[in-house]
Amino acid sequence: MSRNATRRDFLKQSTALGAAMWVGSSTSTGWTQERSANAAIRFACIGVEGKGSSDRDDAGRHGEIVALCDIDDERLEKAAARYPNAKKYNDYRKMYDEMAGQIDAITVSTPDHSHAPAAIRGMKEGKHCFCQKPLTYTVTEARMMRELAAEKKLCTQMGNQGTAASGLREAAAQIRRGDIGQVKEVHIWTNRPIWPQGGGRPTEVEACPPNVHWDLFLGPAPERPYSSAYHPFKWRGWIDFGTGALGDMACHTLNMSAMALDLFNPLTVEAMPDPEWTGEARKETYPKFSTIVYEFGPRGDFAPCKLFWYDGGKRPDNAICPEAEFKASGSLVIGEKGMIHSSSDYHNEYGVYPAASFKDLSKPEIVTSPGHFTEFANAIKENKPELAKSNFDYAGRLTETVLLGNVALRAGKKVEWDAVNLKIKNLPEAQQYVSREYRKGFEL
């Protein structure tokens, strides 16, 4: 038996297996480190500030942090002050080389382009994985991580916390039981981007700050000089590093609709970007705004459906659902009998319209979550990957849908999609956007 398998069995046996996981409230069975210090889940955290700070602290609350990794020394030292017993690394590859046998699970909270290289290295070595959204930078990587998690029987979770929200689960259950009838249209919109994008590469020469290990930030991306236009926050809008407005928010705002309607494997995707997004800008950044239309065929009991995505201030006409208030971000699901609207990216709150027609609507029974990260930790302790509801089997499918919008953006034409084979049927020249090349030393 492998060492990883033995460790998993130990964690599982150390948990109170007889306790109920979810009991109609937000209380979990808990994991008391007092019961056995040796049974604590040993986490390594890659990317430890920004969003990584909350993922890191969630890991610290649910186990023991044994390693911290960040390409920014200042950020790394800040995290190390909070977790002084953890070993510090700038390079996750060195961390794995030296500590693979001391790690049970990893958190990956890096820029998008490094999600898959950092996560897949650990997953191949049998480490459970919590990875921020979007799960990956490319469609191909999302399929790889989904398949690898299944092959290795790993517990996984993507960081789209709304999956644990009771409002999201209720709305999805209402749609699935047919409360608003067959759905023909879904509209999703966001206030992103809130960072610069739509322009060319910076020309000003800047010295890299001494605390930033620029080569490690680049990771799998092609080499280019350091610029403060990229690091630390503005990388999202650059094609080499981020996935733009769509990648940043669709795994949140689209989540309820995807869960309710199985919005996976679209037949076609077409993007209508800012018409001024031309020339060098198209090679470097995502557009200032766009509308993207996905077409889905029949999916089990679900009818064909269109999904409309809007970013950069674009949104649907509020006249579609005048009783609702369309704010900067939101979602609207249009059925034959009614509509469900939310202005929450996580879908915590929502309304069913026309309100008069649904005033007596009963809420469906749902399984409430003990907390998004707690689901992941419980899955590890119980050795039951299905306990984490945004596990990579679900999250990988969602991420494929989301990132196909960026494929269509870069293709510049409607994309006809063969989901089984991960192939663009009508534009072979656009197939390059489904996957990517990796800089030497950062291959998968």
N, C-alpha and C positions, 0 to 999 in steps of 0.2 A: 504493500500500500504506500502511496506517495506521502511525503511529509505534508503537502497541502491538504490532502484528503483527511489525514489524521487530525490536523488542526481544525478543519471544518467540523469533524465529528465531535471534537472536544467542545467547541463553541456551542454546538447544537445541544449536547448533553448537559451543558452547564446552565441552560435556560429552563425556566419553568414551563414545560411543554403542555401542561394541563390547563394553563390559564387561557382565557379567551383573548383573541387578538384584538377584535373590535367588538364593542358591546353597545353600539348606538350612542357613543359619546366620543369625545376626543382624548380619552384616557387610554394610554397604552399599558401593556403588561410591565414595561420598564426593564431596565438592565442595570442592576445595582453592582457597581464595581466592588463593593464591600464583600460580595458573596465569594468572589475569587479574582484576585488581581491578575492571575495568569490567564483568565478567560476573557479579559478585555480585548475587544477588537483592536488590532494594531493598525493604525492608519498612517499612510504617507500622503502628504498634501502637496500638490503641484500647482503653483500659482496661489499665493497666500494672502494677497491684499486685494482691494477692490471687491468684486463679488466673491473672490476667493477667501476673504476674511470671514464671511458668514458660513461658507462651506467648511472652512477650517475649524471654526468654533463649534459647528454642529458635530463635526467629527470628534472634537475634544469632549463634547458632552456625552457622546455615545461610545467612547472607547479611549484609547491611549494614542496620542500622536507621537510616532517614533521618528518621523522624518519630515522636514520642511524643505521645499524647493522653490526658488524664484530666481529669475534672471536679474532682479534689481536688489542690490545689497541692502539698501535702506529699508525696503519692504521686508526683506528676509530678516533683518535684525529686529524690526518691529514685531514680527510674528514670533521670533525666537525669544524675545523678552517675556512673552506670554506663555511660551512652552519651552522652558530652558532645557528640558531633558531630551528634546528632539535633536537629531543630527541635522546639520544644515548643508544644503547643496544648491548650486546654481544650475547644474546640469542633471536632468532627470535620468539620463543614461548612466551616469556615474552612480547615482543613487541606487538604481536597480542593480548595477554590477556589484555594489558593496553590501546592499541590504535586502536583497530579494527574499532571503530566508527569514527575515524578521518582520515582514509586512503581510497583513491579511487583506487589506483593502486600500484603495487609492481614491483620492478626490482630484479631479482635473478641472482647473478653473483658469486656464490660460486663454490668450487670444484664440479665435476660432481655428486658425490655420494649424495650430499645434495640438488640438484636441485628440485627433486620431493617433498621431505618432506617439504621444505621451501615454494615451490610454491603452492602445493595442499592445505596446511593449509590456505593460503590466498584466494585461489580460492573458497574453500568451504564457505568462509565468504563473497563471492561476489566481490572479488577484481580483477580488470583487471590485466593482468600479462605479463610482458616482461621478458623472461628467456633466458639465454645464451645457446649456442649450446654446446654439443648435448642437446636436450631438456631434456633428462633424462639419468639415469644410466642404466636402464633396458628397454627391449622391452615392458613389461607389464605396466610400468609406463608411457611410451609414449602413449599407448592406453588409459590409465586412464585420462591423462591430456587432450587429445583430446576430449574424451567423456564428461569430466567435464566442459570444456569450452563451449561445445554445450549445455549441460543441463542448465548451469547457464547463457547462452547467454552473455558470457564475451568477451571483446576485448583482443586479445592476439597477441604476436609477439615473434618469436625466434630470437636470435641474430646472424643470418647469413646475414650480411649486403649486400652481393652480390646480394641478391634477388631484391634489389632496383637499381642495376646497369643497365643502358640502354643496355650495351653490352650483358649482360646475357639475358635480355628480348628479344633482337633482335635475338640472336642465337637460343633461344628456339622457337621463332615464325617461324624462317626459317625452322627448323626441322619439326615443326608441319604442316607447309604448304607443306612439301614434297620436298624442294629444293635439298636435298641430297639423296632422295629416302628412301626406307625402311631401317631401321637401324638394323644391326645384331650384332654389337659389340660396346662396349664402354670401353675405357681404362682411368683410373684415377690414378694419382700417386702423392706422396708427399715427401717432404724432412724430415718429421717427422719420428721417434722421434728425438727431439733436447734436450732430457733429458735422464738420464740413465734408461735403462730398460733391462730386460732379465736375471736378477740375483736374488739371494735370499734375505731374510729379513736381515737388518743390525743387527749385534751382539753387536756393541759398545753401552754402556750405556751413555745416554746424559741427562742432566737436561733440562727440558722444560723452555724456556725463560719466564720471569715473565709477559711479555706482551701478551703471547699466552694462550688462554683458551683451553687446549688440549681436554678436554672432549667434548667441543662444536665443535671443529674441527672434531673429530671422528663422532659426530652426529649419524646417523643410522648404521655406520660401527662397526664391532666387536672391542672390546678393544684391544689396543696394546700400548706399551710405545712410548713416543715421540721420534722422530729422525729428525735431519735436512735433512735426505734423503727424507722426505715427504713434509715438509712445508718450504717455501711458494709455490714454483713453481714446484717442482719435483713430486708432487702427481700424475700427469697425467699418469705416467707409472706404478703405483701400482694398482693392480686389486681391492683392497678394496676401492679406492678413485677415480680413474680416468677411462677413457675408451680408453686410449692409443692413438696411432697415428691415428687410424681410427676415434675414437670419436672426436678427436681434430679438424681434418680437412675435413672429408668427407662431413659434412653438408655444407661446403663451396664449395669444389672442385667438388663434385658430384651434386651440386644443379642445375646447368643448365640442365644437362642431365636428372635428375629426373623430373624437371619441363616440359621438352620438351617431354619426352617419357613415363611418368607415371611409373617410375621405383619403383613401390611399390609391396609388397606382392610377393617376389620371390618364385619360386617353390623349389629350392635347393640352398644351400650355402656350399662351401667347402673352407677350408683354408690350405695353404701350408706355415707353419712358419719356422723360423730358426731351423734347425735340432738339434742345441745345446740347444734349449729351452726345458729342461727336468727337472725331479725331483722337488725340492723345487721351482725352478724358475717358473714353470708352475702354482704353487699355489699363487705366490706373485706378479709377474709382467707380462706385455705383452712381446712378443718376440722382439728381436732387429730388425727383419725384417720379412715381410710376403707378400704373394700374396694370394688374396681371390677372388674366382670366384662365381658370382651370376648367376643363370639362371632364366629368366622370361618367362612366357608363353605369349600367345596372350593377348593384352590389348586393347580392342576396335579395332581401325583400325591399331594398331601397331603389327608388326610381333614378334615372339619369339626373344629374345635378350640375349646375354651374357654380363655381366659387369665384368671387371677385375680391381681389386684394388691392388696397389703396395705401400709399404712403406719401410722405412729403407734403401733407396738408390736404391731399385729395380725400374725398369721402363720398358715400352715396347720398342721394337726395333725401333729406329728412321727410319729404312728403310721402315716401314709401311707407313710413310708420309714424304718422304725425303725433301720436300720443307719447312717443318716446323722445328723449332729448339726446341727440347725437353729439357727443362730446369729442374731444381730441382723438380718443381711441375708442374702439368698440367693435361689437359684432352684432349681426342681425341674421337670423335664420328664418326664411320665409316658407311656410307650409301652406297647404291647400285650405286649412281651417284657421290658421293664425300664425303669429310670429313670436319669436323669442329674441329679446334684445338685452344687451349688457354694455355698460360703459366701463366695465372693469376688465383689464387685461387678463386677470386671473379668473374672471367670471364668478367672483364671490357673491355679487348681487345681480339680479336680472329681473325682467318683467315679461309677462306673457300678454299679448295683445291680439284683438281688441280687449281691453280690460273687462268690459261688461260681459263679454262672452265667456270669460275664464274666471269670473269672480268666485265660483264654487269649485275650482279645480283643486283636487287633492294632491298633495306632494307625494311622490313615490317613495317607497322605502329604499334607503341606500345604506351601504356600508360606510360609516364615517371613518376618517383617517386619524391615526394617532399622531400624525405629522409627517411631512414629506420625507425628511431625512430619517425619522424614526422607522418608517416603513422599510427603508433600505437596511438600517441596522438590524431590525427584527428579521428581515429576510436572511441576513447572514447568520444570525444566531439560530434560526430555525432551519437553515439550509433549504429555504423555500423561495426561489426567485420570484414566484408569482405574487408574493406579499407586497412587493414594490410595484405600484400600479403604473409608473412610467418606466418600467424596465425596458431594456433595449429591444425586446421583441415589439413592443408598442412604439417606443420612442424612435427606433430606427425607421419604422414605416412613416411616422409623422415627419421626421427629418427629411426623408426622401421626397415627400410631397412638397415640403417647404422649399428645399433647395432646387427643385426643378424650376421654380420661378426664376431663380438666378441663371439657370441654364438658358431659359427662354430669353431673359434680358440680354445675355451676352451673344446668343445666337442671332438676335435681331429679326427672327421670323417665328411663325407658329411652329412649335415642336410637336411631332407625333411620337408618342412614347410607347416603347415595348418594355413594360416593367419586369417581365420574367427574365429577360436577357440584358436589362440595363442598356438598351440601345435606342438611339434616335432613328426612327424609321425613314424620315424624309430628308434629313440634313446631315449627311455623314461628316461634313466639315465642322459641325457643332459637337461631335462626339467628344472632342477634347475637353469640353467643359463639364463632362460627367465625372471625370477623374482628373488627375494632375500628375506632374512629375515632381520628384522629391530631391532636394539638394543632398549631395553625398553625405552620408553619416546620419541622415534623418529618415531613411527609407522605412517603410512599414515591414 
